[in-house]
């Protein structure tokens, strides 16, 4: 489409200016129609694919880019989290000891070995997310699932049998830009190698089976649990609030950020709680 300003710049007449403005308006309307048509077709094609629909809407809205900050050093980050843990411990030193009732169930002292069939199914069903620490792309690993599954199966069984997670697979790449130039707004996200996540999924399946078999999970728990979601938790909370209001009781809602809690959790205390609450041998979780 010709540039509407060329004729006016060359002739410098009222007629050329009017024609250029009309051409510009026509061009702008054409762009708007093409823009609207493109995004309508894109959204309609993603109607049955929530992930693709979210990507399309996110691209359409064009969120502002996150800002990276170079004002904070690694020592400042480490000092902030050390002091955060110490402050939590100091604030709870005078608190009464937690009463943890032991469950009389069969202890989970060892994990059931995995099979090649289970590993192949795991490789085919898990998302193809990659990490810079992966030696090969995840899509290639999933494509060679039948060939690489025996090796992954052997690694999983060795790790669960010896109670040792490979040190190399514990390495993670932490990348999370700061939204603000303060350490308190930092929430590290660890990108682990795909193999380490696979071993984790195998262990989680054993833990979930043990806890569901002996009914060790609270009926109100919705996070990290199959067939439960945020919606079901909200409905349960709403029902409890309605009952409390009708009974004339005062209610208080406390919202907890679990991710922030795990940033400063004392792992030794966490293992002790798991050992007492779920009757799990803590050495199998290290």
Backbone torsions as a table, in degrees:
resi	resn	phi	psi	omega
1	UNK	NA	130.9	-176.0
2	UNK	-66.2	153.1	179.0
3	UNK	-74.7	122.7	-176.3
4	UNK	-67.9	-16.3	-178.0
5	UNK	-86.7	-11.4	-175.7
6	UNK	-66.1	-47.6	-178.7
7	UNK	-62.8	-40.2	-178.8
8	UNK	-69.0	-40.1	-179.6
9	UNK	-66.5	-28.6	-179.0
10	UNK	-84.9	-42.9	-174.1
11	UNK	-93.3	-36.4	179.9
12	UNK	58.8	46.1	178.6
13	UNK	-119.5	163.6	178.2
14	UNK	-65.3	-39.2	-179.5
15	UNK	-63.2	-43.9	-179.9
16	UNK	-67.1	-33.6	177.5
17	UNK	-67.1	-42.3	178.2
18	UNK	-64.4	-43.8	179.2
19	UNK	-64.1	-38.4	178.4
20	UNK	-65.8	-39.8	178.8
21	UNK	-66.2	-40.3	177.2
22	UNK	-63.6	-41.8	178.6
23	UNK	-64.0	-38.7	178.7
24	UNK	-64.8	-44.3	178.7
25	UNK	-62.5	-41.7	178.8
26	UNK	-63.7	-40.9	179.7
27	UNK	-66.4	-42.4	-179.9
28	UNK	-63.6	-41.4	178.0
29	UNK	-64.5	-37.2	177.7
30	UNK	-64.2	-43.6	177.8
31	UNK	-61.2	-41.5	179.5
32	UNK	-64.4	-41.1	178.2
33	UNK	-65.0	-42.0	179.1
34	UNK	-65.2	-41.0	179.5
35	UNK	-62.2	-48.3	-179.5
36	UNK	-64.6	-42.6	-179.5
37	UNK	-64.0	-41.0	-178.9
38	UNK	-62.9	-48.0	-176.1
39	UNK	-73.9	-30.2	174.0
40	UNK	-64.7	-44.6	178.1
41	UNK	-64.6	-38.7	-179.6
42	UNK	-65.0	-45.4	-179.6
43	UNK	-66.8	-39.2	179.3
44	UNK	-65.2	-37.0	178.8
45	UNK	-69.3	-26.1	-179.4
46	UNK	-94.9	15.5	-174.6
47	UNK	-59.4	-36.5	-177.4
48	UNK	-103.5	12.3	179.9
49	UNK	-128.8	92.6	-175.7
50	UNK	-59.4	-36.6	-178.3
51	UNK	-65.6	-46.2	178.7
52	UNK	-66.4	-35.0	178.3
53	UNK	-64.8	-41.5	178.3
54	UNK	-63.5	-41.1	178.9
55	UNK	-62.4	-41.7	-179.0
56	UNK	-64.5	-45.3	179.9
57	UNK	-65.4	-39.7	179.4
58	UNK	-63.9	-39.3	177.4
59	UNK	-69.0	-34.9	-179.9
60	UNK	-67.7	-42.1	-178.6
61	UNK	-73.4	-22.3	178.6
62	UNK	50.2	71.2	-180.0
63	UNK	-64.8	151.8	179.9
64	UNK	-64.7	141.9	-179.8
65	UNK	-65.0	145.7	178.6
66	UNK	-73.1	144.6	-177.6
67	UNK	-96.8	133.3	176.4
68	UNK	-91.6	145.6	-178.8
69	UNK	-120.4	133.2	177.4
70	UNK	-114.1	20.8	-177.2
71	UNK	-89.5	-12.8	-175.7
72	UNK	-112.1	134.7	-179.2
73	UNK	-95.1	169.8	178.4
74	UNK	-64.3	-36.3	178.5
75	UNK	-65.0	-36.2	177.4
76	UNK	-65.9	-41.0	176.5
77	UNK	-61.5	-48.1	-178.1
78	UNK	-63.0	-42.4	180.0
79	UNK	-65.0	-39.2	-179.6
80	UNK	-61.3	-45.8	-176.9
81	UNK	-74.2	-31.5	174.7
82	UNK	-63.9	-45.8	179.6
83	UNK	-66.5	-32.8	178.6
84	UNK	-65.0	-42.8	178.0
85	UNK	-65.3	-42.9	-179.8
86	UNK	-63.4	-38.8	179.3
87	UNK	-66.7	-36.6	177.6
88	UNK	-66.3	-41.1	178.7
89	UNK	-65.4	-42.1	-179.9
90	UNK	-64.6	-37.1	-178.9
91	UNK	-71.1	-16.6	-177.3
92	UNK	-113.7	9.3	-178.6
93	UNK	-66.5	-34.2	-178.2
94	UNK	-89.6	0.5	-179.1
95	UNK	-76.9	154.0	178.0
96	UNK	-67.4	149.8	178.6
97	UNK	-65.7	143.9	179.7
98	UNK	-68.9	140.5	177.6
99	UNK	-96.1	108.1	-178.4
100	UNK	-112.9	111.8	-178.8
101	UNK	-83.4	126.5	179.7
102	UNK	-73.3	141.9	177.1
103	UNK	-93.8	133.4	179.6
104	UNK	-88.1	78.7	179.0
105	UNK	-132.4	170.2	178.2
106	UNK	-67.3	122.1	-178.4
107	UNK	-64.2	147.7	175.0
108	UNK	-94.8	88.7	-175.2
109	UNK	-92.9	-16.5	178.8
110	UNK	-152.5	159.6	-179.4
111	UNK	-100.8	142.5	177.0
112	UNK	-69.9	131.9	-178.9
113	UNK	-60.8	149.6	177.6
114	UNK	-88.3	170.8	-179.3
115	UNK	-124.5	163.7	178.8
116	UNK	-63.8	-37.8	179.2
117	UNK	-61.5	-41.8	179.1
118	UNK	-65.8	-39.9	-179.9
119	UNK	-66.8	-42.1	178.0
120	UNK	-60.9	-43.7	178.1
121	UNK	-63.1	-38.8	178.9
122	UNK	-64.4	-43.4	-179.3
123	UNK	-64.8	-33.2	-176.6
124	UNK	-82.2	-23.0	-174.6
125	UNK	-101.2	-23.0	-178.9
126	UNK	-75.7	151.0	179.1
127	UNK	-62.3	148.4	-178.1
128	UNK	-85.9	61.0	179.0
129	UNK	-90.7	136.0	-178.0
130	UNK	-113.0	158.6	175.5
131	UNK	-128.8	152.3	-180.0
132	UNK	-65.0	-16.1	178.4
133	UNK	-85.2	-9.6	178.7
134	UNK	-70.1	132.4	179.3
135	UNK	-69.3	-28.9	178.7
136	UNK	-132.5	155.0	177.2
137	UNK	-61.5	148.1	-177.6
138	UNK	-65.1	-36.7	-179.6
139	UNK	-62.1	-34.6	177.6
140	UNK	-71.4	-39.3	178.0
141	UNK	-63.0	-40.8	178.3
142	UNK	-68.2	-34.1	178.5
143	UNK	-66.9	-31.1	179.2
144	UNK	-101.1	32.5	-174.4
145	UNK	-58.8	-44.2	-177.4
146	UNK	-66.4	-24.8	-178.5
147	UNK	-87.9	-40.5	-175.0
148	UNK	-89.2	-14.1	-176.2
149	UNK	-58.7	-42.4	179.0
150	UNK	-58.6	-38.3	179.6
151	UNK	-67.5	-45.1	178.5
152	UNK	-64.3	-38.5	177.8
153	UNK	-61.3	-42.2	178.7
154	UNK	-64.2	-41.7	178.7
155	UNK	-62.8	-43.7	179.9
156	UNK	-61.1	-46.4	-177.3
157	UNK	-67.5	-38.1	176.6
158	UNK	-63.8	-43.0	-179.5
159	UNK	-64.0	-44.1	-178.8
160	UNK	-72.4	-33.3	-179.4
161	UNK	-70.9	-43.9	-177.5
162	UNK	-87.3	-11.2	-179.0
163	UNK	69.0	28.5	-178.0
164	UNK	-129.8	126.7	175.2
165	UNK	-91.3	130.9	-177.4
166	UNK	-53.3	130.4	-176.8
167	UNK	-62.1	-35.1	-178.7
168	UNK	-66.5	-31.1	-180.0
169	UNK	-80.8	-7.2	176.0
170	UNK	-83.2	-12.7	179.3
171	UNK	-69.3	138.3	-177.6
172	UNK	-137.0	153.2	174.4
173	UNK	-104.2	115.2	-176.8
174	UNK	-96.8	118.0	178.4
175	UNK	-141.6	110.2	178.1
176	UNK	-153.8	106.3	-178.1
177	UNK	-66.8	151.1	177.2
178	UNK	-75.8	132.4	173.7
179	UNK	-79.5	-26.3	176.7
180	UNK	-135.8	161.2	-177.3
181	UNK	-84.9	46.3	176.9
182	UNK	-133.9	147.6	-178.3
183	UNK	-69.0	-30.9	-176.3
184	UNK	-64.3	-20.2	179.1
185	UNK	-89.5	3.5	-176.2
186	UNK	-86.8	127.0	176.1
187	UNK	-128.0	97.2	-174.2
188	UNK	-68.0	137.3	175.4
189	UNK	-116.9	119.6	-176.5
190	UNK	-93.8	123.3	173.7
191	UNK	-95.6	110.1	-177.0
192	UNK	-96.6	157.5	175.1
193	UNK	-60.7	154.1	-175.7
194	UNK	-64.4	-35.9	-179.2
195	UNK	-64.9	-39.9	179.6
196	UNK	-64.7	-37.2	176.8
197	UNK	-67.3	-32.8	178.2
198	UNK	-65.7	-44.9	177.2
199	UNK	-62.7	-39.6	178.1
200	UNK	-60.6	-42.2	179.6
201	UNK	-63.1	-38.3	178.9
202	UNK	-64.6	-44.1	179.9
203	UNK	-66.8	-41.0	179.6
204	UNK	-61.9	-37.3	178.8
205	UNK	-62.9	-36.4	177.7
206	UNK	-69.9	-42.6	178.8
207	UNK	-64.2	-43.7	-179.7
208	UNK	-62.9	-40.2	179.2
209	UNK	-65.2	-40.9	179.5
210	UNK	-64.6	-44.8	-177.6
211	UNK	-70.4	-35.8	178.0
212	UNK	-74.0	-32.4	179.1
213	UNK	-64.4	-42.1	-177.9
214	UNK	-100.1	11.3	175.0
215	UNK	54.6	53.0	-176.8
216	UNK	-92.4	-10.1	-179.6
217	UNK	-90.8	145.6	178.0
218	UNK	-67.9	146.0	179.7
219	UNK	-66.6	-21.7	-178.2
220	UNK	-90.2	-5.4	-177.6
221	UNK	-76.6	130.1	179.6
222	UNK	-119.9	-29.2	-178.2
223	UNK	-73.6	143.5	177.5
224	UNK	56.2	41.9	-176.9
225	UNK	-144.1	138.0	-178.5
226	UNK	-69.0	145.5	176.7
227	UNK	62.7	21.5	174.8
228	UNK	-130.9	148.0	-177.0
229	UNK	-146.2	178.3	177.4
230	UNK	-64.2	-34.0	-179.8
231	UNK	-63.0	-43.1	179.6
232	UNK	-66.1	-36.0	177.9
233	UNK	-66.4	-41.1	179.5
234	UNK	-65.3	-39.4	177.5
235	UNK	-63.0	-40.3	178.8
236	UNK	-65.2	-43.9	178.8
237	UNK	-64.3	-41.2	179.5
238	UNK	-62.2	-41.6	179.5
239	UNK	-63.6	-43.3	179.3
240	UNK	-63.8	-39.1	179.2
241	UNK	-66.0	-41.4	179.1
242	UNK	-62.6	-43.8	179.1
243	UNK	-63.9	-39.1	-179.8
244	UNK	-67.3	-39.8	179.7
245	UNK	-65.1	-42.8	179.4
246	UNK	-65.5	-27.6	179.7
247	UNK	-87.3	-1.9	179.4
248	UNK	77.6	22.7	-178.9
249	UNK	-96.0	155.5	176.6
250	UNK	-89.6	133.1	-176.7
251	UNK	-117.7	147.7	178.4
252	UNK	-133.6	128.9	178.4
253	UNK	-106.9	127.1	177.5
254	UNK	-118.4	121.6	179.2
255	UNK	-98.8	127.0	-178.1
256	UNK	-114.1	138.1	174.8
257	UNK	-94.4	101.5	-175.5
258	UNK	-64.9	-35.2	-179.3
259	UNK	-64.6	-39.1	177.9
260	UNK	-68.1	-34.1	178.8
261	UNK	-65.2	-39.6	-178.6
262	UNK	-74.0	-16.1	175.9
263	UNK	-63.4	-33.0	-173.6
264	UNK	-120.8	20.5	-176.9
265	UNK	-73.8	142.7	173.9
266	UNK	-84.7	112.6	-172.6
267	UNK	-63.4	-33.5	-179.9
268	UNK	-66.8	-40.7	176.8
269	UNK	-65.5	-40.4	179.5
270	UNK	-61.1	-43.8	179.0
271	UNK	-64.2	-37.0	178.8
272	UNK	-65.8	-42.1	178.6
273	UNK	-63.4	-44.4	179.0
274	UNK	-62.4	-39.0	-178.2
275	UNK	-64.4	-41.4	-178.5
276	UNK	-79.1	-38.5	-173.3
277	UNK	-78.6	-41.2	-174.1
278	UNK	-107.6	2.9	-179.2
279	UNK	55.5	49.9	-179.8
280	UNK	-109.6	136.5	174.9
281	UNK	-69.8	116.5	-173.7
282	UNK	-63.7	-25.8	179.9
283	UNK	-67.3	-22.1	178.9
284	UNK	-78.1	-10.7	-177.9
285	UNK	-102.7	-3.2	-174.7
286	UNK	-81.0	NA	NA
